[in-house]
């Protein structure tokens, strides 16, 4: 009996062990190495040796690096905007497409297509649309005698453009999850509310939303964490311009590490970025849970 239990225990570990080894070498080890590098000054392109500087990189980030604070502001603005817009649009579309009408399944499939495209492909596609002179959108506007819009050369419009592209691609994610949640709800609750004389709006506000709140919390956290990783759209559409106004923290880390080869500083930025994401995620989670 004991031997059989031991064999079962060993079999479980044989299945789990490859995943643990992969996680250690691909996640834990790089994180520890990155943390170590954050305390050094190392410019890889010059071939100079690593020099221990302690907390100097972190001091520079928080006290002297105005670019970091500007990028942090834009990243937070971007994350807050896309999550809120996508949540409301996804909820509205899920409520609409959960009803029965002709071609309902066709519209569902079509609307999910943007989510299936890789972000860098989406960036390349929208770059063709948003170019000031040769862009598809401005060409169409020109046919109607309308003025050219500086989508990616005006700082405010460039930020709005990135938000629009993200909303276009990732609202289907919110829609799909909320639609599944709506369709799994027991109809008896709605029937009881109707019998009590509640209107459609009252049912939606006081029955549907409270029932959806757990899934809404999960979706907000998932989309917020994913939106913080904003890189491909910046890289492919604006390149961080104009004048760095659309530069995200992820893109800044990329520039410091792989363009300027300032490995130590980029490592410190990565850890600050991780702390920011964790802090925002925990704050949002606590705030939403209070409303449950």
CORKA-V216496 format. One record per helix or strand of 3 or more residues. SS is the DSSP state (H for helix, E for strand). FROM is the first residue (numbers start at 1). TO is the last residue. Records with the same first field share a line. If there is no record, write none. Layout:
SS: FROM-TO / FROM-TO
This chain:
H: 2-37 / 44-46 / 56-64 / 66-97 / 104-116 / 119-130 / 136-143 / 155-183 / 187-195 / 200-228 / 232-238 / 249-259 / 263-289
